[in-house]
């Protein structure tokens, strides 16, 4: 922790709950999203975090662990759903109260069931520094998200009929919190109620969403902190059309974004956007079979703005409304955030993340914002956020205001 704090090159900014300054002021036109409600049907409440299937697995260099399917809540409808994940615990005897858990959301893979990392346990070590966390005394849960992985077996989910609510923040937050509940059931008596959330890109959004939504959703657990790398949170920046093309050259992303958003918000008709080669290749574009990688890249390269732009002003409005409603932050987080962002990221723009951090600071959330000069979207190898989570779970006091590090 000492080494991390000495890297802080900007003085603590007075961004407490009572003030409104921040690392960088957001554009005045980017309003906060209205806070989403968190409906939960009684059946979902009953099933949340309850494992329905648990099997042993050998996850390559990580050794033995568990694959589990557990209950969770669809954030958009409040209905019960199932999620899968991979669970690991340190060797030896747990400390008094049990091992704390770090629940990790992965970056964007796709929308079809074969896009869940649990389907290939040998590659799980590539998602996050699991071995390091286990050595440091933390249990680790790597989740697939709703609609992905082995939890989708036996459902109607497919590449032609995706059931993954891509970038819907409540679902992501609930999936992470319920993974901790499931971990405590899979390893009874060995897992603490204390936990932290982490992730990169889509997973960064999931971790940030957990900070805002999970404490109320899983109040029996103690969320201590969250770390978000290159988080896809300022979604209102996406999907802007000018002169017949997307303003940020997002054509490659739109088939998956539109399709995934339409899962959680059926008012968004994907066929108002997707046509031509993008429509013909949609199942290929949203799936993850490695044998199709070369053809998938060709299909992605072939997408033009004409294949994916909205076909009417009403369609553009519908997309804008969904992206605004799913943008974060939406409320003050009661737990501190550590946000990492590359300044040369072509996928999640640094200016986009800076705006979200600024808004979070204005809401009173305590944020440590670390910018990696010249780094692109591939910053999953930066361990500072995980090291910070470890200090928080070991009882270190978080900062009391918003800070920026270089």
C-alpha angles and dihedrals in degrees: 000000000000092000091050094051093050088058090064103108099175121067116248108278117226095248102139124141089274098054137055108212120114144174090277128358113247120236108274091234093062103086124189116263115252108258111265118232120237108225116185124184116221090247090055092048090052094049100039111126094356112134115230097177131022126178134171118248140182108224103195113252091001091067123207124005142139133267112207140178113211139175122263141157130264101233095210098050105019089232123139117264138168129244132183132213147159119252129200133178131192120259119257133029119333119239122253107294093021136267116311114237132231109203112202131199118203128228123259114305106154143281107267126088093256089065093075112108092218088073089072107037093175090069097049092100088068094064100065142342092280095153091053092049093048091050089051091055105262130129111228131211119191109193131203098205125234113308095020134093131008093332088073092060111117093017130105091255115125141138088273092046108031117192099185111114094217114211095353097145102206093054091050092049093048092047090056096045093047090051088063090049089050091047090056090051095046092049102031116201094006104080126076125223087237116097146155133212126225140168150138127245105330085011089051088057089049092052092047090047090051089056090056103035110023101070092063094037097051102024093163088066125071112228105198104181145334133223120202123188117198088338120204093222108120093068094158087079091067131082099030113152124203126172092352098308139079112270094225100041091253098151093117091056101044102080091057095037095050094042093047094047090050090060092065097030111038090183085079104080107205092203089064085071112022120074142131117025092350091060094043091052099034097115089051093047095054099040131083111213103144091214088066097050096108094048090044091055091049090051091049092049090051095059115111130186088255089063096055114022119111114271095217143019089253091056091050090050092050091052093046091051094051093047091049093048092051096046120114144257101051102154142007113284116223090209127064123257130215110200124190123191135173113226093219097047110143093189104046106025116225090227089056093054092043090056092050091049090049092051091048090052091050089053090054100256114145107237132180106199118197119189119199107210114229095357121133130210093294098085098128089115092067107102101186094099093051091046089052091050089052091054091049092050090048089058105265116154113250121231116273098224142022116291135182126210128192 
